[in-house]
Amino acid sequence: MSIEVVAPPTGDAGRIVRSGQRFGVRLNQIIVTQAAVVAVLIGAIQGGSALVVAVISAVGLLALTWVRVRGRWAFGWLSTMLRFIARTRSARIDGPAAVLRFAAPRTLMTTADLAGTPAAVLADDFGLTLLLEIGDPSGEAPPLPSLATLLPATDQDQPPTQIQLVLTGVPAPPGRPGTGPAESSYRALCEGSSLGHHSAVLAVRVLRTGGWTEEELRRGLLGLGRRLTRRLASLPVRPLDHATAMRAIAELAHAGNPGDAREAWSGLRLGGLTQATFRCRPRPGEALPGHLVARLLHLPAAATTVAVTSELPSGRVTSLLVRLAATDATALSTTVQALHRLLAAEGFRMRRWDGAHLPGLTATLPLGGWAESGDSFDGSDLPAVPAGLMVGRNRQGRSVQARLFRPAPTLVLLVGGLPGAQLLAFRAIAAGARVLVRSTRPQAWEPFVRGAAAPGKSITVMPPNRLLDIPAGSPLRPTLTIVDTGRAETAHPVFDEPPSAGSSVSGEPPSDVSGDPLSAASGDPLFAASGDPLSAASGDPLSAADRWQTTLVVRDALGTGDLDLATRADLLVLQVLDPAEAALLGEALHLGATTTYLTRMRPDMIALVNRRTVRWATLAQTQIEAALVGEARRPLIRI
């Protein structure tokens, strides 16, 4: 199936003129037409059967040359079909390396030194490619400059350069058939669509043209990588090493589940998802608006990947490719219709790469980019794309999202009690997470588990010290392990009296905090601590090598025995604290004057402590959440 979406043309807007074309006609079409005429003339001279053969051959050639089928010339379809038949279209995917072999079998990954940091370099028949990850997985997504501003000035001593920006977005709730109470509640909370995960990878490529040697290409690539790293230092940006690059490529291909990958004419089946690639382009003379890229990432798919490529000397965008992933063909068809409507409203054309979805996968991975000569357009700066689990709203009414799931083991400490933990678990389920609860009070979780249950979404509740093989996490299916033991043995008493309603702070407390409240190098979240269920002796199966797995430790009260845990945590979620708790935490995390605000929050507020910032939000419970969890206020504890 080929789809061509065209906005109503004005003037010559409906005609695309490419290099080697005049009036929409390719040079090779003219040559083939001339050859057909010559063949008929020769046949006429020979006469008899020679003329018949010449006429039949000429008709066939002219049909392939001039007949359009679903928006493409017939010879283009024939070429696509022959390549589809000739290539290997299936493979067993059992790891990241298998993904690279399947998508780009002639690509070799090596390692180079980039300003003292190991960096992966991809080498293939067309050039060398360096991968840079943009943004901080634990922080908010930054706005991105246009690719034209990233390309260096034309230099005769610089090999031909191409830059590809690969963006991926995973909506929350994920775009898959069916819905449960968690998804319905989360959509009401977000008032529409939001992203649970977003990533950006920049592929810098030098091309094997102009007689450059391998050493010159490598030297030019690393020099360009150093300049880009300095130019993008405020974002931030970091080179990917060999192992991280392999995992990033596999995650961008959505190959989280081992199994067989198979290309069909109308799509690609990989990682349990059906995927399809589309080439998009605006009307001639128009640019790629930044807001369109953000809207593409919010399409109702399981995941959407957008690849934008630019090259010197023009600095213009040479290709815009969109790859959609859905659970099955029916869900994919629904997403394609949404893409159709979005692009038509923006005046863009799109063509589905039927017969070439494996090359489409390759072109939308950070392997250097794909471009078609003569078909380019201007780009623009890309806006920030917020992503994460929505935990509430700030005083302006905007959503507050936390990067609860990251490509590394993540430790979160919640001081607030059971209702707050269940609320976060309910929202994590809506974002596609598996939830495992290790609790000393399983009976308190039973009503929540029954109410939150939905087909395909299970919550496992077990004692804290029981061993269990936790499934590997992925951006589409992260794992949340909740450790709920009430409070540590050395916890400090809290709330002899409930906080006064008149003590809440009007407005929003300041966001800047002096000092570094968290250790950025917390490493493995499982460590030995007196009275702590995360002791290494507990046999918890998580390890530092596990990605997309988050451990949420729940404390009804905060005491001196929890301070080591608090300083190691990647994120703290705090409900209103009593003065003794706030003093302990403020001193341990160097929160300064912000400490006093932790005792003056409203009961429906939380504070998110992450590195040098404290963010504040109201929980903004939905009706479904209130019915299931009740008011997510911190329970009164008397000791």
C-alpha positions in Angstrom: 0.0 0.0 0.0 1.3 3.4 -0.9 -0.2 6.6 0.5 0.4 10.0 -0.9 -1.1 12.9 1.1 -1.2 16.2 -0.6 -2.6 19.5 0.6 -4.5 21.4 -2.0 -1.8 22.8 -4.3 -1.4 26.5 -5.2 0.3 27.3 -8.5 3.2 24.9 -8.9 3.0 23.5 -5.4 1.8 20.1 -6.5 4.9 19.5 -8.7 8.2 18.3 -7.1 11.2 19.0 -9.2 14.3 16.9 -8.4 17.8 16.9 -9.6 18.0 15.5 -13.1 14.3 16.4 -13.8 12.5 18.9 -16.0 8.8 19.4 -15.6 8.6 16.4 -13.3 10.2 14.1 -15.9 13.4 12.2 -15.2 16.3 12.1 -17.6 16.4 8.3 -17.7 12.7 8.4 -18.8 13.6 10.4 -21.9 16.5 8.0 -22.7 14.3 4.9 -22.4 11.6 6.6 -24.6 14.2 7.3 -27.2 15.5 3.7 -27.0 11.9 2.4 -27.5 11.4 4.6 -30.6 14.7 3.4 -32.0 13.7 -0.3 -31.3 10.4 0.2 -33.2 12.2 1.8 -36.2 14.7 -1.0 -36.3 11.9 -3.5 -36.2 10.1 -1.7 -38.9 13.1 -1.9 -41.1 13.5 -5.7 -40.4 9.8 -6.3 -40.8 7.8 -9.4 -39.9 8.3 -10.9 -36.4 11.1 -8.5 -35.6 8.6 -5.6 -35.8 6.1 -7.5 -33.5 8.8 -8.1 -30.9 10.0 -4.5 -31.2 6.5 -3.1 -30.7 5.8 -5.4 -27.7 9.1 -4.5 -26.1 8.6 -0.8 -26.7 5.1 -0.9 -25.2 6.4 -2.7 -22.1 9.3 -0.2 -21.7 7.0 2.8 -22.1 4.5 1.3 -19.6 7.2 0.9 -17.0 8.6 4.3 -17.8 5.4 6.5 -18.0 2.7 4.7 -16.0 2.2 5.9 -12.4 0.9 3.5 -9.8 -0.2 4.9 -6.4 1.8 8.0 -6.9 5.0 6.4 -8.2 6.4 5.5 -11.6 6.0 1.8 -12.4 9.8 1.4 -12.9 10.2 2.6 -9.3 7.9 -0.1 -8.0 9.7 -2.7 -10.1 13.1 -1.7 -8.7 11.6 -1.8 -5.1 10.2 -5.3 -5.7 13.5 -6.7 -7.1 15.4 -5.4 -4.1 12.7 -6.7 -1.7 13.0 -10.2 -3.2 16.9 -10.1 -3.2 17.6 -9.1 0.4 17.5 -11.1 3.6 14.2 -10.1 5.3 14.2 -12.2 8.5 16.6 -12.7 11.4 16.7 -13.9 15.0 17.1 -11.0 17.4 18.7 -12.1 20.6 20.5 -8.9 21.6 21.6 -5.4 20.5 24.3 -6.7 18.1 21.7 -8.7 16.3 19.7 -5.6 15.6 22.6 -3.9 14.0 23.4 -6.9 11.9 19.8 -7.1 10.7 19.4 -3.4 10.0 22.9 -2.6 8.6 24.9 -5.8 8.0 27.8 -4.0 6.4 28.3 -1.6 9.4 31.1 -2.2 11.8 31.3 -0.5 15.2 34.7 0.6 16.5 35.8 2.8 19.4 37.7 6.1 19.3 38.9 8.7 21.9 36.8 11.9 22.0 38.4 14.4 24.4 39.4 11.6 26.8 36.0 9.9 26.5 35.5 6.6 24.7 33.1 7.0 21.7 31.6 4.5 19.3 32.3 5.1 15.6 30.2 3.3 13.0 32.0 2.5 9.7 30.2 1.4 6.5 30.7 1.7 2.8 29.6 5.3 2.7 31.3 6.9 5.7 32.1 7.1 9.4 29.5 8.1 12.0 29.8 9.3 15.6 26.8 9.2 18.0 26.0 11.9 20.6 23.2 11.6 23.1 21.4 15.0 23.7 19.8 15.8 27.0 19.9 14.4 30.6 17.9 11.2 31.2 17.1 12.4 34.7 16.2 16.0 33.8 13.8 17.9 31.6 14.2 17.8 27.8 15.9 20.9 26.4 14.9 22.7 23.2 17.1 21.7 20.2 18.7 24.0 17.7 18.1 23.5 14.0 20.5 21.2 12.2 21.7 24.0 10.0 23.2 25.8 13.0 25.1 22.6 14.0 26.8 22.0 10.7 30.3 23.6 10.4 31.2 26.2 7.9 32.3 24.9 4.5 36.0 24.0 4.7 38.1 22.5 2.0 40.0 20.6 4.8 36.8 19.1 6.1 35.3 15.9 4.5 31.7 16.2 3.3 29.5 16.2 6.4 26.0 15.0 7.1 24.1 15.3 10.4 21.1 13.2 11.4 18.9 13.9 14.5 16.9 10.9 15.6 14.0 11.6 18.1 11.8 9.0 19.6 8.7 9.4 21.7 6.7 6.9 23.7 3.2 8.2 24.6 1.6 7.7 28.0 -0.7 5.9 28.0 0.8 3.9 25.2 -1.2 3.7 21.9 -2.4 0.1 22.1 -5.8 -1.5 21.8 -8.1 -1.5 24.8 -8.1 0.7 27.9 -8.4 0.2 31.6 -9.1 2.5 34.6 -5.5 3.5 34.8 -5.3 4.7 31.2 -8.7 6.5 31.4 -7.6 8.3 34.6 -4.2 9.2 33.2 -5.8 10.7 30.0 -8.1 12.8 32.2 -5.1 13.9 34.3 -3.0 14.9 31.3 -6.1 16.4 29.5 -5.0 14.5 26.4 -1.7 13.0 25.3 1.7 13.2 27.0 5.1 11.4 26.5 6.3 8.9 29.0 9.7 8.7 27.4 11.6 10.9 24.9 15.2 10.6 23.6 17.4 12.5 21.1 20.5 11.1 19.4 22.6 13.1 17.0 24.5 11.1 14.4 27.5 13.0 12.9 28.7 11.5 9.6 31.6 12.2 7.3 31.2 10.8 3.8 33.7 8.7 1.7 33.8 11.1 -1.2 36.6 13.2 -2.6 39.4 10.8 -2.1 39.7 11.2 1.7 41.7 8.5 3.5 40.4 6.5 6.4 42.7 8.3 8.8 41.6 11.8 7.5 37.9 10.8 7.8 38.4 9.7 11.4 40.4 12.8 12.3 37.8 15.1 10.7 34.9 13.2 12.4 36.5 13.5 15.9 37.3 17.1 15.4 33.7 17.8 14.4 32.5 15.8 17.4 34.6 17.9 19.8 33.2 21.2 18.3 29.7 20.0 18.5 30.1 18.8 22.1 31.4 22.3 23.0 28.6 24.0 21.1 25.9 22.0 22.7 27.4 21.9 26.2 24.3 23.7 27.6 21.9 21.0 26.6 23.9 18.7 27.7 25.5 16.2 25.2 27.7 13.2 25.6 29.2 10.7 23.2 27.9 7.1 23.3 30.5 4.4 24.0 30.4 1.0 22.3 28.0 -0.7 24.7 25.7 2.3 25.2 25.5 2.9 21.4 24.5 -0.7 20.8 21.8 -0.5 23.4 20.6 2.8 22.1 20.3 1.5 18.6 18.3 -1.6 19.8 16.0 0.6 21.9 15.4 3.0 19.0 14.5 -0.1 16.9 12.1 -1.1 19.7 13.7 -4.5 19.8 13.2 -5.0 23.6 11.7 -8.5 23.3 13.9 -11.3 21.9 12.4 -13.1 19.0 12.2 -13.2 15.2 12.3 -10.0 13.1 10.6 -10.2 9.7 10.0 -7.7 6.9 6.8 -8.0 4.9 5.8 -5.8 2.0 3.6 -3.5 4.0 5.5 -3.4 7.3 8.2 -4.8 9.6 7.6 -7.0 12.7 10.3 -6.5 15.3 10.3 -6.7 19.1 6.6 -7.7 19.2 5.6 -4.6 17.3 4.5 -3.9 13.8 6.4 -1.0 12.3 6.2 1.1 9.1 8.3 4.0 7.7 7.0 7.1 5.9 8.9 9.8 4.0 7.4 13.2 4.6 8.1 16.5 2.8 6.5 20.0 2.6 5.3 21.9 -0.4 8.2 23.4 -2.4 9.5 26.5 -0.8 8.1 25.8 2.7 10.1 24.8 5.8 9.8 22.2 8.4 8.1 23.8 11.5 9.5 22.8 14.8 6.0 22.2 16.3 5.3 19.6 13.7 8.1 17.4 15.0 6.7 17.6 18.6 3.2 16.7 17.4 4.6 13.8 15.4 6.1 12.3 18.6 2.6 12.5 20.3 0.9 10.3 17.7 -1.2 7.5 19.2 1.4 4.8 18.5 3.3 2.5 20.8 6.3 4.6 19.8 7.1 7.1 17.1 10.6 7.7 15.7 11.4 10.9 13.7 14.7 11.2 11.7 15.8 14.5 10.3 18.9 14.7 8.1 20.9 17.8 6.9 24.1 18.0 4.9 26.6 20.5 3.7 27.0 22.8 1.8 23.4 23.9 1.9 22.6 23.1 5.6 19.0 22.3 4.5 17.0 19.3 5.5 17.4 16.6 3.0 15.0 14.1 4.5 12.2 13.8 7.1 11.3 10.2 7.9 8.7 8.9 10.4 8.6 5.4 11.7 5.5 4.2 13.5 5.4 1.2 15.9 2.1 -0.4 17.0 1.1 -3.6 18.7 -0.5 -5.0 15.5 -1.6 -4.1 12.0 -5.0 -2.7 13.1 -3.5 -0.4 15.7 -0.9 0.7 13.1 -3.7 1.5 10.6 -5.3 3.8 13.2 -2.0 5.6 13.8 -1.4 6.0 10.1 -4.7 7.7 9.8 -3.7 10.1 12.6 -0.4 10.8 10.7 -2.4 11.4 7.5 -4.6 14.0 9.2 -1.7 15.8 10.9 0.5 16.1 7.8 -2.5 17.1 5.6 -3.2 19.9 8.0 0.4 21.1 7.9 0.5 20.9 4.0 3.0 18.0 4.0 3.1 15.0 1.6 3.9 11.5 2.8 4.8 8.3 1.1 4.7 4.9 2.8 7.8 2.8 2.1 6.0 -0.3 1.1 8.5 -2.9 0.0 11.3 -1.0 1.8 10.4 -1.1 5.5 13.7 -2.7 6.4 15.7 0.1 4.7 13.2 2.4 6.4 14.3 1.0 9.8 17.9 1.5 8.8 17.2 5.1 7.7 15.5 6.0 11.0 18.3 4.6 13.2 21.3 6.9 14.1 23.5 5.4 11.4 24.2 8.6 9.5 21.0 9.4 7.7 19.3 9.1 4.4 19.0 11.8 1.8 17.7 12.2 -1.8 19.5 14.7 -4.0 17.6 17.8 -5.0 14.7 17.4 -2.5 15.6 19.6 0.4 13.9 22.3 2.5 14.6 24.6 5.4 14.5 23.4 9.0 13.9 25.3 12.3 14.6 25.1 16.0 12.8 22.3 17.7 10.9 23.0 20.9 11.4 21.3 24.2 9.4 18.0 24.4 8.5 17.3 28.1 8.4 13.6 29.0 8.1 11.5 32.1 5.5 10.4 34.5 3.0 13.1 35.3 2.9 13.5 39.1 0.8 16.7 39.4 0.5 20.3 38.4 2.4 23.5 39.4 0.8 26.7 40.5 0.4 27.8 36.9 -1.7 24.7 36.2 1.0 23.2 33.9 1.9 19.5 34.2 4.8 18.5 36.4 6.6 15.3 35.1 9.3 13.2 36.7 11.7 11.0 34.9 10.8 8.0 37.0 12.1 5.5 34.4 15.6 5.9 33.0 18.1 3.9 31.0 19.8 2.9 34.3 18.9 1.5 37.7 16.9 4.2 39.4 16.2 4.6 43.1 13.3 6.8 44.3 12.4 7.5 48.0 8.8 8.4 48.8 8.2 9.9 52.3 4.4 10.0 52.6 2.9 6.6 53.1 0.7 4.1 51.3 -1.8 6.4 49.5 0.9 8.3 47.8 2.7 5.1 46.8 -0.5 3.6 45.3 -1.2 6.8 43.4 2.3 6.7 41.8 1.8 3.0 41.0 -1.5 3.6 39.4 -0.1 6.3 37.2 3.0 4.1 36.3 0.6 1.4 35.2 -1.0 3.9 32.8 2.4 4.6 31.4 2.9 1.0 30.6 5.0 -0.1 33.5 5.1 -3.5 35.2 4.5 -3.1 38.9 5.9 -5.4 41.6 5.2 -4.7 45.3 7.3 -6.0 48.1 5.4 -5.2 51.2 5.1 -6.2 54.9 1.4 -5.3 54.7 0.0 -7.1 51.7 -3.5 -6.9 52.9 -3.4 -3.1 52.6 -2.6 -3.4 48.9 -5.3 -5.9 48.1 -8.2 -3.4 47.5 -5.9 -1.3 45.3 -4.7 -4.4 43.3 -8.3 -5.5 42.6 -9.4 -2.0 41.6 -6.4 -1.3 39.3 -6.5 -4.7 37.6 -7.1 -4.7 33.8 -6.4 -7.3 31.0 -2.7 -7.5 30.4 -1.7 -5.5 33.4 -0.9 -7.4 36.6 0.4 -6.2 39.9 2.5 -8.7 41.9 2.5 -8.4 45.7 4.9 -10.4 47.8 7.1 -10.3 51.0 10.1 -8.0 50.8 12.7 -10.9 51.0 11.3 -13.3 48.4 13.4 -13.9 45.3 11.9 -13.2 42.0 13.2 -12.9 38.4 12.3 -9.4 37.4 11.6 -9.1 33.6 14.0 -6.9 31.7 12.7 -3.3 31.3 12.5 -1.3 28.2 11.4 2.3 27.3 8.0 0.9 26.3 7.7 -1.5 29.2 9.7 -0.3 32.3 9.6 -2.1 35.6 8.6 -0.5 38.9 9.5 -2.3 42.1 7.8 -0.8 45.2 9.5 -1.6 48.6 6.9 -0.9 51.3 7.9 -1.6 54.9 6.1 1.3 56.5 9.2 2.9 58.1 12.7 2.1 59.1 13.4 0.7 62.5 15.2 3.9 63.5 12.5 6.2 62.1 11.8 9.4 63.9 8.3 9.9 65.2 6.2 12.3 63.1 3.0 14.3 63.4 2.1 14.4 67.1 -0.5 16.7 65.6 -1.7 17.2 62.0 -0.2 20.2 60.3 -2.2 23.4 60.6 -4.2 24.2 57.4 -3.2 27.8 57.9 0.5 27.0 57.6 0.5 26.3 53.9 2.6 28.5 51.7 0.9 30.9 49.3 2.4 30.7 45.8 5.2 28.4 44.8 8.4 28.0 46.9 11.7 28.9 45.2 13.2 26.2 42.9 16.9 26.8 43.2 18.7 24.9 46.0 22.3 25.5 46.9 24.5 22.5 47.0 24.1 19.1 45.4 21.3 17.3 47.3 21.8 13.9 45.7 24.8 11.9 44.7 24.8 11.6 40.9 26.9 8.5 41.1 24.6 6.6 43.3 25.3 3.4 41.4 23.5 0.3 42.3 20.4 1.2 44.3 20.6 -1.9 46.4 23.0 -1.4 49.2 23.5 -2.5 52.8 21.8 -0.3 55.4 20.7 -1.2 58.9 17.0 -2.0 59.0 16.6 -1.4 55.3 14.9 -3.9 53.0 17.3 -3.0 50.3 20.2 -4.6 52.0 22.5 -6.5 49.7 21.8 -9.6 51.8 18.1 -9.5 50.9 18.8 -11.2 47.6 17.0 -8.6 45.5 17.8 -9.5 41.9 18.3 -6.0 40.5 21.8 -5.1 39.4 23.6 -2.0 38.1 23.5 -3.4 34.6 19.7 -3.4 34.5 18.1 -0.6 32.5 14.6 0.8 32.8 14.1 -0.6 36.3 13.1 1.7 39.1 12.9 0.9 42.8 10.5 3.0 44.8 11.1 2.8 48.6 8.1 3.9 50.7 8.5 5.4 54.1 5.6 6.4 56.4 8.2 8.3 58.5 11.7 9.6 57.9 14.4 8.9 60.5 18.1 8.9 60.9 18.2 5.4 59.5 16.9 6.7 56.2 19.4 9.4 55.6 21.9 7.2 53.7 19.0 6.1 51.5 17.9 9.7 50.9 21.4 10.8 49.9 21.7 7.9 47.5 18.3 8.3 45.9 18.1 9.6 42.3 14.7 11.3 43.1 12.9 12.1 46.4 9.1 12.5 46.5 8.1 14.2 49.7 4.8 14.9 51.2 4.5 17.4 54.0 7.2 16.8 56.7 7.3 17.6 60.3 10.0 20.0 61.6 12.2 17.2 62.9 12.1 15.3 59.6 12.7 18.4 57.5 15.7 19.4 59.7 17.2 15.9 59.2 16.7 15.9 55.4 17.7 19.6 54.9 21.0 19.0 56.7 21.7 15.8 54.8 20.9 17.2 51.4 22.1 20.8 52.0 18.6 22.3 51.1 19.3 25.5 52.9 16.3 27.9 53.3 14.1 25.6 51.2 13.9 23.2 54.2 11.3 25.3 55.9 8.9 25.0 53.0 8.9 21.2 53.4 6.9 21.6 56.6 4.4 24.2 55.1 3.2 22.4 52.1 -0.5 21.8 51.7 -1.6 18.2 52.3 -2.2 17.6 48.6 1.2 18.9 47.6 4.5 17.1 47.0 8.1 18.2 46.6 10.4 16.6 44.0 14.0 16.8 44.9 16.4 16.0 42.1 20.1 17.1 42.3 20.1 20.9 42.7 16.4 21.6 42.2 13.2 21.3 44.2 10.0 21.3 42.3 6.5 21.6 43.8 3.3 20.2 42.6 -0.3 19.5 43.7 -1.2 15.8 43.1 -4.4 16.8 41.1 -6.1 13.5 41.7 -8.7 12.4 39.2 -12.1 11.0 40.2 -11.0 7.5 39.4 -7.9 7.9 41.5 -9.9 9.4 44.4 -12.3 6.5 44.3 -9.6 3.9 44.2 -7.0 5.3 46.6 -8.9 7.9 48.5 -7.3 11.2 49.3 -3.5 10.7 48.8 -2.6 12.7 51.9 0.1 11.6 54.3 -1.5 9.5 57.1 -1.3 10.6 60.7 1.3 8.6 62.5 1.5 8.5 66.3 4.2 6.7 68.2 
